[in-house]
Amino acid sequence: MTNPPPNPILTRRQLLRTARSGALLALLPAIPAHADERIPSCHLQADYRPLQRFGQLAGSPAAVRLLRGFTLNQEPHVLTLDPETLTTAIHPLETVTMLDAAPEDHPQSPHARALARQLTPPHPLVNAGLRRAERPLAGFCLTIDLCPAPKPMDYRLFEGLMTHDLPSPVPVAIAVSGGWIRRHEKDFHWLRACHDDGKLSITWINHAHTHFYAPERPYAENFLLAKGSDPTCEVLALEWLLIRHGVTPPPFFRFPGLVSSPALLEHVSRLGLIAIGCDTILADGDRIRPGGIVLMHGNGNEPRGVELLLQRLKNPPTPQLVSLSEFF
Ligand SMILES: [Zn+2]
């Protein structure tokens, strides 16, 4: 499959159809974070930086990948990733023993396999990255995007999930942007409390810091492909914002607009991040399939999709919700 041409006339619906052979229809366009042409500035805590190392934690023989280094409470810390479980954690640097090289079995780890897969063509302009589970799976993953939007968060979605007859905590993956957090601090706090209280089991997905979008531009010049965009800052500034809110940055990334390029895929791979696409948009009539990734917006922009999801969860045989980490 070849990349679709960067044609400004193509709608996202057409691009998604081109990007895969299934019946995936359009994403509902997010309300633009910045309707003008200016790329918003992305500021990064100077000390927060990518690492390309492996290490061992005190008391554990298993190697972890060291993704970031930074100062927290005046002490050096690292963000670590377990390549087998895809779990991230923050540790004081003094509790980590640096390794000189990657462990021998690293290329077989789920993390390394996922990065190798996303660097393998084809690389469609829209919806590159993981769309379906990498192994047979009976359940599906619900991913909820929180793109920048002035509307209230869709509480009906989250409260509906928690009041349905679903196993608790309810697994959801939430792709959160810095632009949304800045406008919705209370809602973000409420979601974290739902997780801490054991009502939701949230896997966070990095959805970029500014999530720039200009509705009049073709996709090939929009989102992170806009001239002047700083993908490293978009990733790292959102991670730092999460840390400041007590959330450990995840190893998952969803491209704003699902729009990317081979160079961007390489970029996020170098930062150790797994790109998450989707295969199901309920508002377009797609069925929920085992091993599928459903995408919907929880930022108030997709009431129809929310309604359909809550209806289908009531009506078997809709597959069970599972955590994103089970997809690898
Ligand atoms: Zn978005």
Residues whose N, C-alpha, C, O or C-beta is under 5 A from the ligand:
A	BS01	ZN	A30 D145 C147 P256 G257
